[in-house]
Amino acid sequence: MTELSCDVLIVGGGLAGTWAAIAAAREGVKVILVDKGYCGTSGVTATAGPGHWWVPPGAREAAIDKRLATAYGLADARWMARAIDTTWTSLPGLSDYYTFPQNEQGETQYRGLRGPEYLRGLRRRVLDSGVTILDHHPALELLRDDHGNVVGARGWRRQAGGDWLTRAGAVVLATGGCAFLSRLLGNHTNTGDGYLMAAEAGAELSGMEFSNYYCIAAAGSSMTRSMVYTFGEYFDAADRPLDIRGGPGFTETLAKALLNGPVYCRLNRVPAQVRAQLPSIQPNLMLPFDRRGVDPYRERFAVTLHPEGTIRGVGGLRLVNDDCQTTVPGVFAAGDAASREPIAGATSGGGAQNSAWALSTGQWAGRGAARLARNKLAYHGALRGFDGAAGGSAELIQRIQAEVHPLDKNLFRSGEQLERSLSELDNIWDQVRAATPTTNPLRARETAAMAATARWCYTAAALRKESRGMHQRSDTPQQSELYDAHLRVSGVDQVQARFDPIHQGQPR
């Protein structure tokens, strides 16, 4: 057992985790960052071409109003303004670690970044800030003292073997979202681990019903970069044109076509200017086509939809203050680990808004955790875990995926189907709890986290008996003012739920 101590422990080394570490270190405290993989390459941002919600001061009111119109009453303009301002002031400070391009007028462009270089630069900045990075050190559970306070975490050393234990004054969970090991690029480390660790300690989650986002990709590929597909032409197996157009209904229209058979695409309408920019903006987009010898601008190719769960969905740990503290004192959440309802409401934040959220909540959580830890006395007594679930298998993972991946179960919802899926997921959870611990503690915890996350998502979806944003139900197709509320869920073995109204009228 390797035992360490610090003021702030950051769990996760993606976009939110690295910004959190930088902000915490800026407060003058000792920071340790642990990553399931290699900080700077693991997570969805490192494989992407992330844009940011980059809005000049004079255009912010309009930008916020536009997003509020698609939030279906569940977002907060103040949080949006905070995220925009933090993004605006933070990115220029990265210039020593990332080379921003310039336009023809010589103006530096901060909106779009190249994921691999962005995360590599953030890792360097984290190290230069004096933070200790422990790669391949997945966290397995939070630890509590004799009074029930969270005082650190325990995990597994994937490469060196054995366990690690870190005492900390505060913990920031930046563990990413959960796409249930779909073939989404970069999501293999995002299995909802932070949700489970926090829920075992008593944390609430929010917005979990808004976690059924799907993204288009070439069939057999994990390259879910959707922008170019808005220029695509679509065909069925008989080469008949399909009326699938870019816009708000694109995913649902494509999904209905896929349920009827194979769908093919040709990207011949992508403008020449966009084609020229793609190698620098999204350098890996064309790799699947190059490997197969396919010219997507001239030839047809099959497409599919990959589920993104809470990665480009909304749900996550509920935040209770501006420092991004969860409902568990001393535990903070950032990025996809936190519910994005404050800035996204009931619809996906897409790419730009989500990146701004990760950058901003990372810094708010890191700073808040550092200030809390600085005022806490070190604890040196015995530590205990939270009696977490420990069993898992490939067969259980496949059964979880069979409930949350299919379009006709998750994207196209109904009350009856949700109840059938919940019954199966409850059975899976019982088997997870009863299973014999395996020699791979990480896979066991990932299985438990995915099972728990699926139950929270479908419990919330079953209780929200209306259609709002990405949550659409065929049996309750209208939005109802009775559900102008945030839906909070908690609990591990027994899931509890409550509505937190934002207007007059309590949901039933």
Secondary structure, 3 states (H helix, E strand, C coil): CEEEEEEEEEECCCHHHHHHHHHHHHCCCCEEEECCCCCCCCCCHHHCCCECCCCCHHHHHHHHHHHHCCCCCCCCHHHHHHHHHHHHHHHHHHCCCCCCCECCCCCECCCECCHHHHHHHHHHHHHHCCCEEECCCCEEEEEECCCCCEEEEEEECCCCCCEEEEEEEEEEECCCCECCCCCCCCCCCCECHHHHHHHHCCCCEECCCCCCEEEEEECCCCCCCCHHHHHCEEECCCCCEECCCCCCCHHHHHHHHHHHCCEEEECCCCCHHHHHHHHHHCCCCCHHHHHHCCCCCCCCEEEEEEEEECCCCCCEECCCCCCCECCCCCEEECHHHECCHHHHCCCCCCCHHHHHHHHHHHHHHHHHHHHHHHCCCCCCCCCECCCCCCCCCHHHHHHHHHHHCCHHHHHCECHHHHHHHHHHHHHHHHHHHHCCCCCCHHHHHHHHHHHHHHHHHHHHHHHCCCCECCECECCCCCCCHHHCEEEEEECCCCCEEEEEECCCCCCC
